[in-house]
Amino acid sequence: MTPVPRPPLAAAPAPAPADDAAKAALAWAHSARFSTTAAQMSQLPANELPEIAFVGRSNAGKSTAINTLAQQRRLAFASRTPGRTQHINLFAVGPRDAPDAVFADLPGYGYAAVERAAKLRWQEVMAEYLQWRRNLHGVVLMVDSRLGFTDLDRRLLALLAPRLVNGEVKLLAVLTKCDKLNRSEAQRALQAAQEVLGEMASEAADLGVMLFSALKREGVGDMAQALHAWVHPG
């Protein structure tokens, strides 16, 4: 993972050098299992577990990334037709008898073929969740590395900005499908993402960015360690 530097942004803590830390983080991510699904906020369970939300455009590879992180083929619904996820799907993470975190797979946004009324409904639910869900701990924003931050991605960042700036929520921008880029293109994608996040510079903001490829399994361990550290600091 490439942390966004401070200044202007807070650098992510350096990962532990021991392989044990990476193995523990991966084992933790692999424990993810389906918990519940909700079409609106009132259907979400009331609990104190920290939630990590996965968001992104419908064709950014969000569900595939979740499945790769959890090492499960169909934990999150990955369809050949983007826009199929229509609910907030929750997955418990950690010991089976005492989970310590929740992954939240949010509906993808921006897919033109989705019926407008449904699209608006999902957007309202997502906005409400990201702005007001009390135990939202961090957000993983999936961005296609070939496209960079689109206008819709920037709108989502603006929506999150108040919670990011006050340190209430952490953010990791994951540049997916980096196997489609050569080395120089990948570095340019990273730099461009850092510049976008730099616009949200704050001493309190915890922002990071990394390259990811589900096909090549690049960045899987780094993502697991970053999210594990959010839930298990120190």
Phi, psi and omega in degrees: 000138176259107179290151174278124189291158173237127351287157006269351184236161181288129177283141177291147179299143180295137180293151179297138183292333184290141177298335182300324181295316179294318180296320180294319180294318179293317178299321178297313180296324181292343182282354183303134178215152184299137179245300181197169176230149183217137178266347178207164186302322183297342181270353179285144181291148175268111178209176182254004182291136177295134180252138176245115185265137176254121183228163177158171177298154186299333181252022182273355179087028184297305183296322178297321179295319178298315180297321179293318179298319182274354182056045178222132188291325187228035175295305173260144184285111178252109184252154173290344178255104180302151176093009184281333179289116186242006181225169169272116180256127182254140179231123178286144181228142180112191181308140185299324182270353180206070180301148182243003178197170179223132168268132179244116178266110182267154179304141175290158181235157171092005181274120190295330186284349179287136181301136190302316182298318179295319180299315180296321179296315179297319181298320180295317180295316179299314181298316179297317180298310184292329181275327192235349180298115191295322184264017171294121187254326182200160180232130173256110182263113180274124181231128176297119185298337180283337183256332186073191181288118176275175178300322179293322177297320179294324177296320179295319176300319179296323178296321182278341191312313181301321182283332177287315184296323181274005176079009182286328183228142177262161180222134171234117176271121183250116181271100188279167175059034183290348176294345178278353183250151169276178187299315182292323177295321179296320179293322177294322178297318178298313182298318180296320179295319178298323179293321178297313181291333178297336177293343180256023186307134178198142177299332183271340187290135177250094186236141177216165180216145181207158174270149183211140173220116176292324182296314182266357183059029177280132177086358183297311180296320179297318179295316180301316180294321179297314182289322177299320180292329176299319185273330183236070181292153176088000000 
